[in-house]
Amino acid sequence: MTELIPGLQGDIPPNVSKGVPYVAGKDKVIACAKHFVGDGGTQKGINENNTIVDWKSLLSLHMPAYYNSIIKGVSTVMVSYSSWNGVKMHANRNLIIGLLKNKLRFRGFVISDWQGIDKITSPPGTNYTYSVQVGVNAGIDMIMVPYNYTEFIGDLTNLVEKNIVPMSRIDDAVRRILRVKFVMGLFEDPMADLSFADQLGKKEHRELAREAVRKSLVLLKNGKSSNEPLLPLPKKAPKILVAGSHADNLGFQCGGWTIEWNGDSGDITAGTTILDAIKSTVDPATKVVYSKNPDSSFMKDNEFSYAIVVVGETPYAETKGDNLNLTLPAPGPRTIQTVCGAVKCLVIVVSGRPLVIEPYVGSMDALVAAWLPGSEGQGVADVLFGDYGFTGKLSRTWFKSVGQLPMNVGDAHYDPLFPFGFGLTTEPTSSR
């Protein structure tokens, strides 16, 4: 992921010191490494929870991306809401000043998360002056204060006047913020550069996103036996069924942090749903029938060559995504059972993570993990019908049940539904 940094900020020239914030010009933006540190290792994966690991594990598991980010000149680091061994990261002076700034010699500025210092206390904001004191003294240089900024300014001013927050800490914060602003050229060009505004949603960019969709899809099952693969699907068939809650919902494809914080349902932006992509890909003579949640009577009354069932999670971000069950949301399981019990079926799971699907895999003829394909649903149809082959591999272990978690490669109890790195392949069947 740290390869994104030169993409955002620009490549550091040979004559510029590594480890110092660098921005190549006004057509670049500063990058932010986050969330420092250990937010991916919280207990049971709960957002803003406690990461319980020893010092050696913290450095070996959670810190490497920050080492690499600093070497690549990242300009900012954002602190995590989470805790390390019970200490809130927004209050952890040893890690922010001691490790990040002093030992790793990070020269950019450290920024809090949204209302991050408020959450130093529990309940949040119960002693705001204390939170300001501890957060700033821990080494946070820029505080994200969306609402009560006048209170923050007043509290910090009083703390500095009383030398509870030393002026040296303020000087350090100002020096770091100004360093990044100078590197960005904000004093020469303080206003936003709008010259690239017409590039948003450009065809070339959508094509790149479509390619990313094709390459990220993972084929987990293809046929009830290896001798009878279902994919690639034939484009020409008398009548096919497309079913499921996620087949014709652009918002569900995009997930959280799209237009809204927790995403939304429906046509929230410009793009192509998986259903529309299927319709535009199959032969004009093929009749495509869409039923969001067909019942058994519907299946008996129709004769389909095959069915494509698209189900998954509804959008979420942060705490809304906390889930200790990781079950496939209703009516997904019933749709799978109804459709796959009546006709050859491909199931596409749209989700930001592995879900419990083992109870239903046996009834499926084929299974694809589509993750969150975003606005370019055409990338899904590209591989389903053989214009391109499946090449994607699992970037994480797909468990059988949540009772197995945590489970990683090398564990004595490693018995996944699909192992890390798994992914079936297909060959293209058309010249496009």
C-alpha positions in Angstrom: 0.0 0.0 0.0 2.9 2.4 0.6 3.4 2.5 -3.2 0.4 4.9 -3.2 2.6 7.5 -1.6 4.8 8.4 -4.7 1.6 8.2 -6.7 0.0 10.9 -4.6 3.1 13.0 -3.8 5.4 12.3 -6.7 8.7 10.4 -6.9 11.5 11.7 -4.6 14.4 12.9 -6.9 17.8 11.4 -6.2 19.2 14.6 -4.8 16.4 14.9 -2.1 16.9 13.2 1.2 14.7 10.2 1.9 12.5 10.3 5.0 11.6 14.0 4.5 8.1 15.1 3.3 8.2 15.7 -0.4 5.5 16.9 -2.9 6.5 17.1 -6.5 4.3 20.1 -7.5 0.8 21.6 -7.4 -0.6 18.7 -9.4 0.2 16.4 -6.5 -1.3 16.1 -3.0 0.1 15.1 0.4 -0.3 11.5 1.5 -1.4 10.4 5.0 -0.3 7.1 6.6 -3.0 5.8 9.0 -4.1 4.8 11.5 -1.1 4.8 13.8 -0.7 2.1 15.1 -2.2 -1.3 15.5 -5.7 -0.5 14.4 -5.8 -3.6 12.3 -5.1 -5.9 15.3 -7.8 -4.9 17.7 -9.6 -7.6 19.8 -12.2 -9.4 17.7 -11.7 -6.8 15.0 -13.9 -4.3 16.8 -13.4 -0.7 15.7 -11.7 1.6 18.2 -10.9 -1.4 20.4 -7.7 -2.5 22.2 -4.8 -4.1 20.4 -3.1 -6.5 22.9 0.4 -7.4 21.7 3.9 -7.2 23.1 6.5 -4.6 21.9 8.2 -7.1 19.5 4.9 -8.0 17.9 3.9 -4.3 17.5 7.1 -3.6 15.7 7.1 -6.7 13.5 3.4 -6.8 12.6 2.0 -3.3 12.7 4.9 -1.0 12.2 6.6 -2.0 8.9 4.2 0.0 6.7 5.1 3.1 8.7 8.8 2.5 8.3 8.2 2.3 4.5 5.9 5.3 4.5 8.5 7.5 6.2 11.3 6.4 3.8 9.0 7.4 0.9 8.5 10.9 2.3 4.9 10.6 3.6 3.8 14.1 4.7 1.3 13.2 7.5 0.5 10.4 9.9 -3.0 10.0 11.4 -3.4 8.6 14.9 -5.8 5.7 15.5 -8.9 5.8 17.8 -7.7 2.4 19.1 -5.6 1.6 22.1 -2.4 -0.4 22.5 -2.4 -2.6 25.7 -5.1 -0.3 27.2 -3.5 3.1 26.4 -5.4 5.2 23.9 -3.2 6.0 20.9 -4.2 9.6 21.0 -2.6 9.8 24.4 0.4 7.6 23.7 3.4 9.9 24.0 5.9 7.0 23.9 4.7 5.8 20.5 4.0 9.2 18.9 7.0 11.2 20.1 9.3 8.5 21.4 9.0 6.1 18.4 7.5 7.9 15.5 9.2 11.3 15.8 12.4 10.6 17.7 13.5 7.1 16.8 12.0 6.9 13.2 12.7 10.6 12.6 9.4 11.3 11.0 9.5 15.0 9.9 6.0 15.5 8.7 3.1 16.3 11.0 0.9 14.1 13.1 -2.9 14.6 12.9 -5.7 13.3 15.1 -8.6 11.5 13.8 -12.1 13.1 13.7 -12.8 14.1 17.3 -10.0 11.8 18.3 -8.9 13.6 21.4 -12.5 13.6 22.7 -12.3 9.8 22.9 -9.3 9.8 25.2 -11.8 9.9 28.0 -14.8 7.6 28.5 -17.5 8.7 27.8 -15.9 10.9 25.1 -15.6 14.6 26.0 -16.2 14.2 29.7 -13.0 16.1 30.5 -12.2 18.0 27.4 -9.4 20.2 28.9 -7.6 17.0 30.0 -8.0 15.5 26.5 -6.5 18.6 24.9 -3.6 18.5 27.3 -2.8 14.8 26.9 -3.4 14.7 23.2 -1.1 17.7 22.4 1.6 16.6 24.9 1.5 13.1 23.3 2.8 14.7 20.1 -0.3 15.3 18.0 0.4 18.4 15.9 -2.9 19.1 14.2 -6.2 18.4 15.9 -9.3 17.5 13.9 -12.0 19.5 15.7 -15.1 19.6 13.6 -17.4 21.4 16.1 -16.2 22.8 19.4 -13.1 24.6 18.0 -13.6 27.7 20.1 -13.5 25.5 23.3 -10.4 23.8 22.0 -8.6 27.1 21.2 -9.5 28.5 24.7 -8.4 25.3 26.5 -5.1 25.0 24.6 -4.3 28.7 25.1 -4.9 28.4 28.9 -2.8 25.2 29.0 0.1 26.9 27.3 -0.1 30.1 29.4 0.1 27.8 32.5 3.0 25.9 30.9 1.1 22.6 31.2 1.6 22.3 27.5 5.1 23.7 26.9 5.7 26.3 24.2 8.3 23.9 22.8 5.5 21.5 22.0 3.6 24.2 20.1 6.8 25.2 18.3 7.3 21.6 17.2 3.8 21.3 15.9 4.0 24.7 14.0 7.4 23.8 12.6 6.1 20.5 11.2 2.9 21.9 9.8 4.7 24.8 8.1 7.3 22.4 6.7 4.6 20.4 4.9 2.9 23.6 3.7 6.2 24.9 2.3 6.8 21.6 0.6 3.3 21.7 -0.9 3.9 25.3 -2.2 0.8 26.5 -0.4 2.3 30.0 0.1 3.0 30.4 -3.6 -0.3 28.8 -4.7 -2.7 28.9 -1.8 -5.9 28.2 -3.8 -6.9 24.8 -5.1 -5.9 23.9 -8.6 -9.1 23.2 -10.6 -7.3 22.3 -13.8 -8.0 18.6 -13.3 -11.7 19.0 -12.4 -12.8 17.8 -15.8 -10.8 14.6 -15.3 -13.2 13.2 -12.7 -15.2 10.3 -14.1 -13.3 10.4 -17.4 -13.6 7.4 -19.6 -9.9 6.4 -19.3 -10.3 6.4 -15.5 -13.4 4.3 -15.6 -11.6 1.9 -17.8 -8.8 1.6 -15.3 -11.4 1.0 -12.5 -13.0 -1.6 -14.7 -9.7 -3.4 -15.2 -9.2 -3.3 -11.4 -12.5 -5.0 -11.0 -11.7 -7.8 -13.5 -8.3 -8.5 -11.8 -9.7 -8.5 -8.2 -12.5 -10.9 -8.6 -11.8 -14.3 -7.1 -13.3 -17.5 -8.5 -13.8 -19.8 -5.6 -15.9 -22.6 -7.2 -16.5 -23.5 -10.8 -18.8 -26.5 -11.3 -20.0 -29.1 -9.0 -17.1 -31.2 -10.4 -13.9 -30.1 -12.0 -15.0 -31.9 -15.2 -18.1 -29.7 -15.6 -17.2 -26.0 -15.1 -20.0 -23.5 -15.3 -17.8 -20.5 -16.2 -17.3 -18.8 -18.5 -21.1 -18.5 -19.0 -22.5 -18.6 -22.5 -23.6 -15.3 -23.8 -26.3 -16.9 -25.9 -29.1 -18.7 -24.1 -32.9 -18.6 -24.4 -33.6 -17.1 -21.0 -31.4 -16.4 -17.9 -32.3 -15.2 -14.4 -30.5 -12.5 -12.5 -31.5 -12.4 -8.8 -30.5 -11.0 -5.5 -30.4 -7.8 -3.5 -27.0 -6.7 -4.9 -27.6 -7.3 -8.6 -29.1 -3.9 -9.4 -27.8 -1.6 -6.6 -24.9 0.7 -7.4 -24.7 1.9 -3.8 -24.3 -1.7 -2.5 -21.5 -2.3 -5.1 -19.6 0.8 -3.8 -19.8 0.1 -0.1 -19.0 2.6 2.7 -17.1 5.9 2.2 -18.9 6.5 -1.1 -20.8 9.9 -1.3 -21.9 9.3 2.3 -19.8 8.2 5.3 -21.5 4.8 5.5 -22.5 4.6 1.9 -26.1 4.3 0.8 -28.4 2.2 -1.4 -29.4 2.9 -5.0 -28.1 5.2 -7.7 -25.9 7.3 -5.5 -23.3 8.0 -8.2 -22.7 7.4 -11.9 -21.8 3.9 -12.8 -23.0 0.5 -14.1 -24.7 -2.1 -11.9 -23.9 -5.8 -12.4 -27.4 -6.4 -13.8 -26.9 -3.6 -16.4 -23.5 -5.0 -17.2 -24.9 -8.5 -17.8 -27.6 -7.1 -20.1 -25.1 -5.3 -22.2 -22.8 -8.3 -22.5 -25.1 -11.2 -23.4 -26.3 -11.9 -26.9 -29.2 -9.6 -28.0 -31.3 -12.7 -28.4 -30.8 -13.8 -24.8 -33.7 -12.8 -22.5 -32.5 -11.5 -19.2 -35.1 -11.7 -16.4 -34.5 -9.9 -13.1 -36.2 -10.9 -9.9 -34.7 -9.5 -6.7 -35.9 -12.3 -4.4 -37.8 -14.9 -6.4 -39.9 -17.5 -4.6 -40.3 -21.2 -5.4 -43.4 -20.6 -7.4 -41.6 -18.1 -9.6 -38.9 -20.7 -10.2 -41.4 -23.4 -11.1 -43.2 -21.2 -13.5 -40.1 -20.3 -15.5 -37.4 -22.3 -17.3 -34.0 -20.7 -17.2 -30.8 -21.8 -18.8 -28.9 -20.7 -15.8 -29.1 -18.1 -13.0 -26.8 -15.4 -11.5 -27.4 -14.6 -7.9 -25.8 -11.5 -6.5 -26.0 -11.1 -2.7 -23.8 -9.6 0.1 -23.5 -7.0 2.8 -25.1 -3.6 2.9 -22.6 -0.6 3.0 -20.8 0.3 6.2 -17.8 2.2 7.6 -16.0 2.0 10.9 -18.2 1.0 13.8 -21.3 0.3 11.7 -19.3 -2.6 10.2 -18.5 -4.3 13.6 -19.9 -7.8 13.3 -19.1 -10.8 15.4 -21.2 -13.2 13.4 -20.2 -12.3 9.8 -23.2 -14.2 8.4 -24.6 -13.5 5.0 -27.4 -11.0 5.5 -31.0 -11.9 4.7 -32.6 -12.5 2.3 -29.3 -13.7 0.7 -29.3 -17.3 2.1 -32.9 -17.8 1.1 -32.4 -16.4 -2.4 -29.4 -18.8 -2.9 -31.3 -21.8 -1.7 -34.4 -21.0 -3.7 -32.6 -20.3 -7.0 -29.8 -22.8 -6.8 -32.2 -25.5 -5.8 -34.0 -25.1 -9.1 -31.5 -24.2 -11.7 -27.7 -24.1 -12.4 -26.5 -21.1 -10.6 -23.5 -18.8 -10.1 -23.4 -16.9 -6.8 -21.6 -13.6 -6.6 -20.8 -12.3 -3.1 -20.5 -8.5 -2.8 -18.7 -7.8 0.5 -15.8 -6.0 2.1 -14.6 -9.2 3.8 -15.1 -13.0 3.9 -18.5 -14.1 5.2 -19.9 -17.4 6.5 -21.0 -19.1 3.3 -20.0 -22.7 3.9 -23.7 -23.8 4.5 -24.6 -22.7 1.0 -21.6 -23.6 -1.1 -22.8 -27.2 -1.8 -25.9 -25.9 -3.5 -24.0 -23.5 -5.8 -22.5 -24.5 -9.2 -20.1 -21.6 -9.1 -19.0 -18.9 -6.6 -17.3 -15.6 -7.1 -16.0 -13.2 -4.4 -16.5 -9.8 -6.0 -15.5 -7.7 -2.9 -16.8 -4.1 -3.6 -16.5 -3.6 -7.3 -17.6 0.0 -7.1 -19.1 1.9 -10.0 -17.7 -0.3 -12.8 -19.9 -3.4 -12.7 -19.0 -4.0 -16.3 -15.7 -5.4 -15.0 -17.7 -8.3 -13.4 -19.4 -9.2 -16.7 -16.1 -9.0 -18.5 -14.9 -12.2 -16.8 -18.2 -14.0 -16.2 -18.8 -14.4 -19.9 -15.2 -15.0 -21.0 -14.0 -11.7 -22.5 -11.3 -12.0 -19.9 -10.2 -14.8 -17.7 -10.3 -15.1 -13.9 -6.9 -14.4 -12.3 -7.6 -13.0 -8.8 -6.3 -14.7 -5.7 -7.5 -14.4 -2.1 -5.6 -11.8 -0.1 -6.9 -13.3 3.1 -8.0 -16.6 4.4 -11.7 -17.4 4.0 -12.9 -19.2 7.1 -15.6 -21.8 7.6 -17.0 -20.3 10.8 -16.2 -17.3 13.0 -15.4 -19.8 15.8 -12.1 -20.4 13.9 -11.0 -16.8 14.1 -8.4 -15.6 14.4 -6.9 -17.9 11.9 -3.7 -17.4 9.9 -1.5 -19.4 7.6 0.8 -21.6 9.7 -1.6 -21.9 12.6 -1.9 -25.4 14.0 -5.7 -25.3 13.5 -5.5 -23.8 10.0 -8.5 -25.4 8.3 -10.1 -22.8 6.1 -13.0 -23.0 3.6 -10.6 -21.4 1.0 -6.9 -20.8 1.9 -4.9 -17.6 1.6 -3.8 -17.2 -2.0 -6.6 -19.5 -3.4 -8.3 -18.6 -6.7 -9.4 -20.7 -9.7 -8.5 -19.5 -13.2 -10.3 -19.5 -16.5 -9.1 -18.7 -20.0 -10.7 -16.0 -22.2 -13.1 -17.5 -24.7 -13.6 -14.5 -27.1 -11.4 -12.0 -28.9 -13.4 -9.1 -27.4 
